[in-house]
């Protein structure tokens, strides 16, 4: 920041198949692919203390993808405004005089 202008940065839009990693934890079944969300939790709400994102993308179109994770991912994706999905989707805001 500084100067007369600054940019409010937003994370850029990513398609669902590039947004989440597959969740990895000892307590998760190996035959179902869950999306890693935040706070040691999958998008569908499973929480494990040792959960972490794996090195693999979570792919919602795969047959073994968790249906509840897919539903949550769709809800999240639908909330992202269409106008804010481009690479140039940033907002420049004028600095107000006297603002620090």
C-alpha positions in Angstrom: 0.0 0.0 0.0 1.0 3.6 -0.3 0.8 6.2 -2.9 -2.4 7.4 -4.3 -3.8 4.0 -5.4 -3.6 0.5 -4.1 -5.2 -2.7 -5.2 -7.5 -4.9 -3.2 -6.3 -8.4 -4.1 -8.7 -11.3 -4.3 -7.8 -14.9 -4.8 -8.3 -15.6 -8.5 -11.1 -17.9 -9.6 -10.1 -21.5 -10.1 -12.3 -24.3 -11.5 -13.4 -26.9 -9.0 -11.0 -29.5 -10.2 -8.1 -27.1 -9.5 -9.3 -25.6 -6.3 -9.0 -28.4 -3.7 -6.4 -31.0 -2.8 -7.5 -34.5 -1.8 -7.7 -34.9 1.9 -5.2 -37.3 3.5 -5.7 -38.8 7.0 -5.4 -42.2 8.7 -9.1 -42.2 9.5 -10.4 -41.6 6.0 -11.5 -44.6 3.9 -9.1 -45.2 1.0 -11.9 -45.9 -1.5 -13.6 -42.5 -1.2 -11.9 -39.2 -2.3 -12.6 -36.3 0.0 -11.7 -32.6 -0.6 -9.5 -31.0 2.0 -11.2 -27.8 3.2 -9.8 -26.0 6.2 -9.1 -26.6 9.9 -8.3 -30.3 9.5 -11.7 -30.9 7.9 -13.1 -32.1 4.6 -15.6 -30.1 2.6 -18.3 -32.5 3.8 -17.4 -32.0 7.5 -15.2 -35.0 8.4 -12.5 -33.9 10.9 -9.4 -35.8 11.8 -6.5 -34.4 13.9 -3.9 -35.7 11.4 -5.7 -34.5 8.3 -3.7 -32.6 5.7 -3.9 -31.8 2.0 -2.3 -34.4 -0.2 -0.1 -33.7 -3.3 -3.0 -34.7 -5.5 -5.9 -32.6 -6.7 -9.4 -33.6 -5.5 -11.3 -34.2 -8.7 -15.1 -33.9 -8.3 -15.9 -35.7 -11.5 -14.2 -38.9 -10.5 -16.5 -41.8 -9.6 -15.0 -42.2 -6.1 -15.4 -38.5 -5.2 -17.4 -37.9 -2.0 -20.9 -36.8 -3.1 -21.2 -34.5 -0.1 -17.9 -32.8 -0.8 -19.0 -32.4 -4.4 -22.3 -30.7 -3.3 -20.4 -28.4 -1.0 -17.9 -27.6 -3.8 -20.8 -26.8 -6.1 -22.4 -24.4 -3.6 -19.0 -22.6 -3.1 -18.4 -22.4 -6.8 -21.9 -21.0 -7.5 -21.3 -18.2 -5.0 -18.3 -16.9 -7.0 -19.7 -14.1 -9.1 -19.4 -14.7 -12.9 -18.0 -11.2 -13.4 -15.2 -11.9 -10.9 -13.9 -15.1 -12.6 -11.5 -13.5 -15.0 -7.8 -13.1 -14.4 -8.2 -9.3 -14.2 -10.9 -9.5 -11.5 -9.3 -7.0 -9.2 -10.7 -3.8 -7.7 -8.7 -0.6 -7.5 -9.8 1.8 -4.8 -8.7 5.4 -4.3 -7.0 6.1 -1.0 -9.0 8.5 1.1 -7.2 11.6 2.2 -6.1 11.3 5.8 -6.5 7.4 5.8 -3.6 5.5 7.2 
